[in-house]
Amino acid sequence: MTPRRDTNAPFRALPMFADCSEHELSEIDRLADEVHVEAGRTIMRQGDLGQEFAVIVSGTAEVVKDDVVVATLGAGDYFGEVALLEAVPRTASVVAATDLVLEVIDRRGFNTLLDDLPQLSRSILRGTARRLTELEAECQRLRHELDDLQQGSTT
């Protein structure tokens, strides 16, 4: 017997959805569309207005800011999460380095889901707050590393 695939897995592992119930995760999964992207295609362009959020199921993508690759993303990574909450210009482009499979959620559908499941907002806020705390700690660590490097180069 083949084990049943966990369709909620792409979302369950994300910090912003970490506090969601199984029911909430199922509703998020129901809302998401599986999208296949060919290598070389630009998925999101820096400066464009954000409308959707994506989780990488398989493949790799490059994050490009001002024509410089600043990060490589793989399975389990995500991008465009701010677009779920606010229509703001993209701060970087995302380009498929390999063929990709994505789970994509658009803002309009996500807002409808929040209206239908008001408790989901609390779950997402808790997950987002936890992620912001982690990012702040990472920024502090990087600042200390930079300070250490700068002090080392002056001695």
C-alpha angles and dihedrals in degrees: 000000000000115000114246114256115246100235091187093057097098090057100033091067096052117102093225091056098036094107096046121118122238089257092052091047090050091052091049090049091049089054094049124091122214108232127189116209127190121231113270096028119128107233099183127012125216110252096021118121111263117241105156147036125219138197118201110233094176138354132034135276134190125228109219122193119182090346093306123112104235101171145006119222128200142174110330094022121114141196140188096041093141088062089067090067106027138019101237131149115272112257093209142009123250118212126186107245090184133007106297139204111204137182105218130194123186124215096242093055092043092053090051089052091051089051091050095044108033092174088064089071091062092048091051093045091053092049092046092048090051091050092049090052090051092048092049090052089049091050090051091050091050092048090054091048091050091048090050091050092048092049090048092053092052095054 
